[in-house]
Amino acid sequence: MIEVMICSMEILKVATSQRSEMVELTRQVQRVAGAMQVVDGLIMVYVPHTTAGITINENADPNVVYDVLAQLEAMVPWDQPFYRHGEGNSAAHVKASMMGSSVMVMVNAGRLVLGRWQGIYLCEFDGPRTRQIHVQTDQ
């Protein structure tokens, strides 16, 4: 027997304003879950760009975002003499790989299941740009 799963997807467009920044998407993803009438299930948040990532981290203290970006810059500086990529954005590719391209979030009783201080973030590493964020449910 073959089981067919029907999924719903919405694409968010997010404009970034700096080379490196983290933009919180939690409210937008919650809105999508509501619009898709997800009561209990899973939501995947995916960024189809090689110089941006998605993560879940603290959303209460903005210094956490500052610290994450500062540490990533210290570990992966923009200019390195050994970078070979012709576009000059090798650091952005490395940082995006470190952060990952998606997160999966549970939904219970219509609400995203996140910890008290957690938020979903787009991690921009080669901005400013307009990024597409794919939000898909298993329902």
N, CA and C atoms as an extended XYZ file, in Angstrom:
417
Properties=species:S:1:pos:R:3:atomname:S:1:resname:S:1:resid:I:1 pbc="F F F"
N         0.844       -1.174        0.000 N   MET     1
C         0.000        0.000        0.000 CA  MET     1
C         0.893        1.242        0.000 C   MET     1
N         0.513        2.206       -0.768 N   ILE     2
C         1.224        3.478       -0.823 CA  ILE     2
C         0.396        4.527       -0.100 C   ILE     2
N         1.043        5.183        0.854 N   GLU     3
C         0.360        6.237        1.600 CA  GLU     3
C         0.768        7.587        1.012 C   GLU     3
N        -0.216        8.401        0.722 N   VAL     4
C         0.043        9.720        0.167 CA  VAL     4
C        -0.155       10.749        1.268 C   VAL     4
N         0.860       11.579        1.479 N   MET     5
C         0.774       12.622        2.495 CA  MET     5
C         0.590       13.963        1.794 C   MET     5
N        -0.417       14.685        2.190 N   ILE     6
C        -0.666       15.998        1.623 CA  ILE     6
C        -0.076       17.030        2.575 C   ILE     6
N         0.741       17.894        2.033 N   CYS     7
C         1.388       18.922        2.843 CA  CYS     7
C         0.943       20.298        2.377 C   CYS     7
N         1.003       21.236        3.279 N   SER     8
C         0.722       22.628        2.950 CA  SER     8
C         1.999       23.426        3.150 C   SER     8
N         2.230       24.392        2.254 N   MET     9
C         3.428       25.211        2.365 CA  MET     9
C         3.102       26.664        2.071 C   MET     9
N         3.789       27.544        2.793 N   GLU    10
C         3.727       28.976        2.536 CA  GLU    10
C         5.154       29.496        2.475 C   GLU    10
N         5.377       30.485        1.625 N   ILE    11
C         6.699       31.099        1.506 CA  ILE    11
C         6.634       32.506        2.071 C   ILE    11
N         7.475       32.748        3.073 N   LEU    12
C         7.616       34.085        3.645 CA  LEU    12
C         8.766       34.787        2.937 C   LEU    12
N         8.625       36.074        2.722 N   LYS    13
C         9.732       36.862        2.178 CA  LYS    13
C        10.205       37.791        3.281 C   LYS    13
N        11.510       37.731        3.550 N   VAL    14
C        12.103       38.498        4.648 CA  VAL    14
C        13.238       39.340        4.085 C   VAL    14
N        13.126       40.652        4.241 N   ALA    15
C        14.190       41.560        3.807 CA  ALA    15
C        15.159       41.757        4.958 C   ALA    15
N        16.443       41.558        4.678 N   THR    16
C        17.475       41.810        5.679 CA  THR    16
C        18.156       43.131        5.355 C   THR    16
N        18.819       43.701        6.343 N   SER    17
C        19.383       45.041        6.155 CA  SER    17
C        20.886       45.124        6.418 C   SER    17
N        21.495       44.021        6.837 N   GLN    18
C        22.917       44.022        7.151 CA  GLN    18
C        23.576       42.774        6.572 C   GLN    18
N        24.900       42.802        6.495 N   ARG    19
C        25.615       41.608        6.012 CA  ARG    19
C        25.298       40.422        6.904 C   ARG    19
N        25.422       40.595        8.214 N   SER    20
C        25.124       39.523        9.166 CA  SER    20
C        24.086       40.023       10.154 C   SER    20
N        23.011       39.271       10.270 N   GLU    21
C        21.988       39.594       11.256 CA  GLU    21
C        21.100       38.387       11.481 C   GLU    21
N        20.387       38.415       12.584 N   MET    22
C        19.415       37.376       12.888 CA  MET    22
C        18.055       38.041       13.011 C   MET    22
N        17.096       37.556       12.221 N   VAL    23
C        15.757       38.123       12.179 CA  VAL    23
C        14.793       37.106       12.774 C   VAL    23
N        14.089       37.508       13.827 N   GLU    24
C        13.164       36.567       14.467 CA  GLU    24
C        11.927       36.358       13.606 C   GLU    24
N        11.560       35.085       13.437 N   LEU    25
C        10.437       34.694       12.590 CA  LEU    25
C         9.305       34.033       13.367 C   LEU    25
N         9.403       33.967       14.673 N   THR    26
C         8.465       33.175       15.469 CA  THR    26
C         7.015       33.570       15.208 C   THR    26
N         6.722       34.847       15.248 N   ARG    27
C         5.324       35.294       15.049 CA  ARG    27
C         4.817       34.946       13.660 C   ARG    27
N         5.672       35.120       12.650 N   GLN    28
C         5.256       34.799       11.290 CA  GLN    28
C         4.979       33.311       11.134 C   GLN    28
N         5.830       32.469       11.741 N   VAL    29
C         5.626       31.029       11.655 CA  VAL    29
C         4.362       30.631       12.414 C   VAL    29
N         4.108       31.245       13.558 N   GLN    30
C         2.880       30.965       14.299 CA  GLN    30
C         1.658       31.370       13.473 C   GLN    30
N         1.749       32.499       12.774 N   ARG    31
C         0.649       32.949       11.920 CA  ARG    31
C         0.383       31.934       10.812 C   ARG    31
N         1.459       31.408       10.212 N   VAL    32
C         1.302       30.399        9.162 CA  VAL    32
C         0.632       29.147        9.731 C   VAL    32
N         1.059       28.711       10.912 N   ALA    33
C         0.445       27.528       11.540 CA  ALA    33
C        -1.045       27.750       11.743 C   ALA    33
N        -1.419       28.955       12.178 N   GLY    34
C        -2.838       29.270       12.358 CA  GLY    34
C        -3.590       29.293       11.039 C   GLY    34
N        -3.002       29.912       10.030 N   ALA    35
C        -3.648       29.991        8.717 CA  ALA    35
C        -3.829       28.603        8.100 C   ALA    35
N        -2.889       27.708        8.369 N   MET    36
C        -2.978       26.336        7.849 CA  MET    36
C        -3.827       25.446        8.742 C   MET    36
N        -4.332       26.009        9.820 N   GLN    37
C        -5.178       25.301       10.778 CA  GLN    37
C        -4.500       24.060       11.353 C   GLN    37
N        -3.211       24.222       11.659 N   VAL    38
C        -2.471       23.124       12.282 CA  VAL    38
C        -2.839       23.105       13.758 C   VAL    38
N        -3.425       22.016       14.207 N   VAL    39
C        -3.788       21.875       15.616 CA  VAL    39
C        -2.687       21.106       16.340 C   VAL    39
N        -2.364       19.938       15.838 N   ASP    40
C        -1.288       19.116       16.377 CA  ASP    40
C        -0.507       18.563       15.196 C   ASP    40
N         0.797       18.782       15.216 N   GLY    41
C         1.599       18.299       14.102 CA  GLY    41
C         2.988       18.891       14.133 C   GLY    41
N         3.555       19.016       12.955 N   LEU    42
C         4.911       19.534       12.818 CA  LEU    42
C         4.928       20.645       11.781 C   LEU    42
N         5.802       21.603       12.012 N   ILE    43
C         6.061       22.684       11.053 CA  ILE    43
C         7.560       22.652       10.760 C   ILE    43
N         7.892       22.632        9.477 N   MET    44
C         9.292       22.757        9.089 CA  MET    44
C         9.508       24.171        8.569 C   MET    44
N        10.590       24.789        9.021 N   VAL    45
C        10.991       26.111        8.552 CA  VAL    45
C        12.331       25.910        7.846 C   VAL    45
N        12.372       26.269        6.565 N   TYR    46
C        13.525       25.950        5.715 CA  TYR    46
C        13.930       27.174        4.905 C   TYR    46
N        15.221       27.419        4.809 N   VAL    47
C        15.730       28.519        3.989 CA  VAL    47
C        16.508       27.917        2.812 C   VAL    47
N        16.052       28.174        1.565 N   PRO    48
C        16.707       27.583        0.397 CA  PRO    48
C        17.827       28.467       -0.159 C   PRO    48
N        18.663       28.952        0.716 N   HIS    49
C        19.767       29.820        0.310 CA  HIS    49
C        21.047       29.294        0.953 C   HIS    49
N        22.158       29.348        0.233 N   THR    50
C        23.409       28.778        0.727 CA  THR    50
C        24.209       29.729        1.604 C   THR    50
N        23.741       30.967        1.765 N   THR    51
C        24.453       31.922        2.615 CA  THR    51
C        23.563       32.436        3.746 C   THR    51
N        22.553       31.645        4.099 N   ALA    52
C        21.664       31.980        5.211 CA  ALA    52
C        21.302       30.684        5.923 C   ALA    52
N        20.915       30.795        7.175 N   GLY    53
C        20.544       29.626        7.950 CA  GLY    53
C        19.291       29.875        8.764 C   GLY    53
N        18.869       28.833        9.459 N   ILE    54
C        17.713       28.898       10.361 CA  ILE    54
C        18.135       28.270       11.678 C   ILE    54
N        17.747       28.888       12.781 N   THR    55
C        18.047       28.308       14.089 CA  THR    55
C        16.964       28.680       15.084 C   THR    55
N        16.977       27.996       16.207 N   ILE    56
C        16.150       28.339       17.363 CA  ILE    56
C        17.109       28.743       18.464 C   ILE    56
N        16.839       29.909       19.065 N   ASN    57
C        17.689       30.378       20.151 CA  ASN    57
C        16.888       31.336       21.016 C   ASN    57
N        17.544       31.903       22.005 N   GLU    58
C        16.869       32.798       22.944 CA  GLU    58
C        16.361       34.053       22.253 C   GLU    58
N        15.127       34.433       22.609 N   ASN    59
C        14.555       35.651       22.044 CA  ASN    59
C        14.215       36.699       23.103 C   ASN    59
N        14.665       36.497       24.328 N   ALA    60
C        14.341       37.444       25.403 CA  ALA    60
C        15.391       38.545       25.523 C   ALA    60
N        16.643       38.209       25.390 N   ASP    61
C        17.734       39.169       25.552 CA  ASP    61
C        18.426       39.374       24.209 C   ASP    61
N        18.341       40.559       23.613 N   PRO    62
C        18.964       40.797       22.306 CA  PRO    62
C        20.480       40.628       22.316 C   PRO    62
N        21.098       40.626       23.486 N   ASN    63
C        22.534       40.411       23.554 CA  ASN    63
C        22.934       38.997       23.131 C   ASN    63
N        22.001       38.055       23.230 N   VAL    64
C        22.308       36.692       22.780 CA  VAL    64
C        22.550       36.698       21.273 C   VAL    64
N        21.687       37.375       20.526 N   VAL    65
C        21.877       37.478       19.073 CA  VAL    65
C        23.205       38.159       18.765 C   VAL    65
N        23.491       39.235       19.463 N   TYR    66
C        24.767       39.932       19.276 CA  TYR    66
C        25.939       38.983       19.532 C   TYR    66
N        25.864       38.246       20.644 N   ASP    67
C        26.946       37.327       21.004 CA  ASP    67
C        27.124       36.217       19.970 C   ASP    67
N        26.022       35.644       19.489 N   VAL    68
C        26.104       34.581       18.485 CA  VAL    68
C        26.778       35.109       17.223 C   VAL    68
N        26.327       36.260       16.738 N   LEU    69
C        26.912       36.830       15.519 CA  LEU    69
C        28.380       37.195       15.725 C   LEU    69
N        28.708       37.744       16.888 N   ALA    70
C        30.104       38.111       17.162 CA  ALA    70
C        30.998       36.875       17.222 C   ALA    70
N        30.511       35.816       17.847 N   GLN    71
C        31.316       34.588       17.932 CA  GLN    71
C        31.489       33.940       16.567 C   GLN    71
N        30.429       33.928       15.763 N   LEU    72
C        30.560       33.381       14.414 CA  LEU    72
C        31.568       34.181       13.595 C   LEU    72
N        31.553       35.498       13.729 N   GLU    73
C        32.517       36.334       13.001 CA  GLU    73
C        33.939       36.064       13.487 C   GLU    73
N        34.108       35.851       14.792 N   ALA    74
C        35.444       35.543       15.321 CA  ALA    74
C        35.940       34.189       14.797 C   ALA    74
N        35.038       33.219       14.698 N   MET    75
C        35.431       31.883       14.234 CA  MET    75
C        35.610       31.829       12.722 C   MET    75
N        34.791       32.610       11.999 N   VAL    76
C        34.794       32.566       10.536 CA  VAL    76
C        34.841       34.002       10.011 C   VAL    76
N        36.012       34.638       10.017 N   PRO    77
C        36.127       36.017        9.540 CA  PRO    77
C        35.769       36.131        8.054 C   PRO    77
N        35.307       37.305        7.661 N   TRP    78
C        34.888       37.522        6.280 CA  TRP    78
C        36.043       37.319        5.293 C   TRP    78
N        37.200       37.839        5.613 N   ASP    79
C        38.353       37.744        4.709 CA  ASP    79
C        39.385       36.769        5.248 C   ASP    79
N        39.716       35.783        4.446 N   GLN    80
C        40.781       34.845        4.756 CA  GLN    80
C        41.594       34.630        3.478 C   GLN    80
N        42.899       34.605        3.570 N   PRO    81
C        43.713       34.465        2.355 CA  PRO    81
C        43.528       33.122        1.642 C   PRO    81
N        43.031       32.114        2.352 N   PHE    82
C        42.874       30.796        1.738 CA  PHE    82
C        41.515       30.586        1.081 C   PHE    82
N        40.578       31.522        1.226 N   TYR    83
C        39.276       31.372        0.562 CA  TYR    83
C        39.473       31.385       -0.950 C   TYR    83
N        38.771       30.502       -1.648 N   ARG    84
C        38.898       30.381       -3.101 CA  ARG    84
C        37.625       30.741       -3.853 C   ARG    84
N        36.487       30.753       -3.185 N   HIS    85
C        35.210       30.983       -3.864 CA  HIS    85
C        35.220       32.346       -4.550 C   HIS    85
N        34.916       32.368       -5.831 N   GLY    86
C        35.029       33.565       -6.651 CA  GLY    86
C        34.108       34.709       -6.279 C   GLY    86
N        32.989       34.432       -5.634 N   GLU    87
C        32.059       35.498       -5.276 CA  GLU    87
C        32.510       36.290       -4.055 C   GLU    87
N        33.507       35.793       -3.339 N   GLY    88
C        34.019       36.518       -2.188 CA  GLY    88
C        33.186       36.401       -0.926 C   GLY    88
N        32.276       35.433       -0.884 N   ASN    89
C        31.416       35.286        0.293 CA  ASN    89
C        31.562       33.900        0.941 C   ASN    89
N        32.768       33.374        0.914 N   SER    90
C        33.015       32.052        1.501 CA  SER    90
C        32.610       31.980        2.964 C   SER    90
N        32.884       33.032        3.721 N   ALA    91
C        32.528       33.031        5.150 CA  ALA    91
C        31.025       32.835        5.334 C   ALA    91
N        30.227       33.439        4.469 N   ALA    92
C        28.772       33.292        4.566 CA  ALA    92
C        28.355       31.841        4.344 C   ALA    92
N        28.993       31.169        3.404 N   HIS    93
C        28.680       29.764        3.147 CA  HIS    93
C        29.046       28.892        4.347 C   HIS    93
N        30.193       29.152        4.940 N   VAL    94
C        30.632       28.373        6.097 CA  VAL    94
C        29.670       28.581        7.273 C   VAL    94
N        29.330       29.837        7.558 N   LYS    95
C        28.423       30.137        8.678 CA  LYS    95
C        27.044       29.511        8.454 C   LYS    95
N        26.550       29.571        7.219 N   ALA    96
C        25.241       28.973        6.928 CA  ALA    96
C        25.275       27.468        7.171 C   ALA    96
N        26.371       26.825        6.783 N   SER    97
C        26.491       25.389        7.031 CA  SER    97
C        26.544       25.082        8.522 C   SER    97
N        27.188       25.956        9.284 N   MET    98
C        27.265       25.758       10.733 CA  MET    98
C        25.886       25.873       11.391 C   MET    98
N        25.062       26.790       10.915 N   MET    99
C        23.741       27.019       11.516 CA  MET    99
C        22.711       25.994       11.039 C   MET    99
N        22.824       25.563        9.807 N   GLY   100
C        21.849       24.631        9.249 CA  GLY   100
C        20.773       25.367        8.464 C   GLY   100
N        20.086       24.625        7.616 N   SER   101
C        19.119       25.234        6.716 CA  SER   101
C        17.667       25.059        7.137 C   SER   101
N        17.407       24.348        8.235 N   SER   102
C        16.014       24.148        8.635 CA  SER   102
C        15.900       23.826       10.125 C   SER   102
N        14.695       24.028       10.626 N   VAL   103
C        14.324       23.554       11.956 CA  VAL   103
C        12.931       22.941       11.851 C   VAL   103
N        12.670       21.980       12.708 N   MET   104
C        11.365       21.359       12.799 CA  MET   104
C        10.792       21.739       14.166 C   MET   104
N         9.553       22.220       14.177 N   VAL   105
C         8.924       22.652       15.423 CA  VAL   105
C         7.593       21.916       15.573 C   VAL   105
N         7.372       21.387       16.760 N   MET   106
C         6.090       20.739       17.042 CA  MET   106
C         5.018       21.802       17.244 C   MET   106
N         3.775       21.418       16.935 N   VAL   107
C         2.611       22.263       17.187 CA  VAL   107
C         1.657       21.452       18.047 C   VAL   107
N         1.199       22.061       19.132 N   ASN   108
C         0.256       21.414       20.032 CA  ASN   108
C        -0.858       22.398       20.346 C   ASN   108
N        -2.089       21.956       20.165 N   ALA   109
C        -3.260       22.798       20.417 CA  ALA   109
C        -3.153       24.131       19.663 C   ALA   109
N        -2.599       24.067       18.447 N   GLY   110
C        -2.517       25.248       17.598 CA  GLY   110
C        -1.358       26.188       17.886 C   GLY   110
N        -0.520       25.871       18.863 N   ARG   111
C         0.599       26.749       19.238 CA  ARG   111
C         1.926       26.047       18.993 C   ARG   111
N         2.914       26.830       18.543 N   LEU   112
C         4.263       26.290       18.404 CA  LEU   112
C         4.768       25.839       19.768 C   LEU   112
N         5.407       24.695       19.818 N   VAL   113
C         5.965       24.184       21.062 CA  VAL   113
C         7.413       24.663       21.135 C   VAL   113
N         7.583       25.785       21.811 N   LEU   114
C         8.905       26.374       22.028 CA  LEU   114
C         9.063       26.652       23.509 C   LEU   114
N        10.290       26.645       23.971 N   GLY   115
C        10.551       26.993       25.359 CA  GLY   115
C        10.227       28.461       25.613 C   GLY   115
N        10.113       28.807       26.867 N   ARG   116
C         9.714       30.154       27.266 CA  ARG   116
C        10.542       31.250       26.603 C   ARG   116
N        11.823       31.024       26.436 N   TRP   117
C        12.713       32.053       25.902 CA  TRP   117
C        13.162       31.756       24.473 C   TRP   117
N        12.542       30.801       23.808 N   GLN   118
C        12.993       30.406       22.474 CA  GLN   118
C        12.263       31.146       21.363 C   GLN   118
N        12.992       31.402       20.290 N   GLY   119
C        12.422       31.977       19.086 CA  GLY   119
C        13.084       31.354       17.871 C   GLY   119
N        12.422       31.460       16.735 N   ILE   120
C        12.933       30.951       15.464 CA  ILE   120
C        13.573       32.120       14.721 C   ILE   120
N        14.795       31.915       14.217 N   TYR   121
C        15.544       32.999       13.582 CA  TYR   121
C        16.018       32.627       12.185 C   TYR   121
N        15.892       33.593       11.268 N   LEU   122
C        16.631       33.577       10.017 CA  LEU   122
C        18.007       34.145       10.325 C   LEU   122
N        19.038       33.454        9.920 N   CYS   123
C        20.416       33.921       10.116 CA  CYS   123
C        20.959       34.365        8.765 C   CYS   123
N        21.095       35.650        8.592 N   GLU   124
C        21.616       36.228        7.354 CA  GLU   124
C        23.125       36.381        7.466 C   GLU   124
N        23.855       35.918        6.436 N   PHE   125
C        25.305       36.037        6.454 CA  PHE   125
C        25.877       36.693        5.198 C   PHE   125
N        25.005       37.119        4.278 N   ASP   126
C        25.479       37.744        3.044 CA  ASP   126
C        24.478       38.791        2.564 C   ASP   126
N        24.026       39.605        3.501 N   GLY   127
C        23.016       40.602        3.177 CA  GLY   127
C        23.627       41.936        2.821 C   GLY   127
N        22.753       42.895        2.642 N   PRO   128
C        21.296       42.766        2.721 CA  PRO   128
C        20.707       42.109        1.474 C   PRO   128
N        19.660       41.366        1.702 N   ARG   129
C        18.954       40.648        0.633 CA  ARG   129
C        17.504       40.435        1.047 C   ARG   129
N        16.719       39.964        0.103 N   THR   130
C        15.384       39.464        0.424 CA  THR   130
C        15.457       37.952        0.340 C   THR   130
N        15.121       37.304        1.433 N   ARG   131
C        15.218       35.844        1.535 CA  ARG   131
C        13.825       35.222        1.508 C   ARG   131
N        13.763       34.014        0.969 N   GLN   132
C        12.539       33.230        1.027 CA  GLN   132
C        12.666       32.216        2.156 C   GLN   132
N        11.625       32.111        2.934 N   ILE   133
C        11.570       31.137        4.018 CA  ILE   133
C        10.380       30.226        3.728 C   ILE   133
N        10.627       28.960        3.558 N   HIS   134
C         9.557       28.000        3.286 CA  HIS   134
C         9.069       27.439        4.618 C   HIS   134
N         7.777       27.511        4.825 N   VAL   135
C         7.152       26.978        6.038 CA  VAL   135
C         6.162       25.911        5.586 C   VAL   135
N         6.403       24.674        6.018 N   GLN   136
C         5.573       23.564        5.557 CA  GLN   136
C         5.085       22.761        6.748 C   GLN   136
N         3.849       22.301        6.641 N   THR   137
C         3.259       21.462        7.676 CA  THR   137
C         3.023       20.066        7.132 C   THR   137
N         2.900       19.136        8.042 N   ASP   138
C         2.628       17.760        7.655 CA  ASP   138
C         1.129       17.480        7.533 C   ASP   138
N         0.330       18.532        7.591 N   GLN   139
C        -1.134       18.319        7.509 CA  GLN   139
C        -1.678       18.834        6.204 C   GLN   139
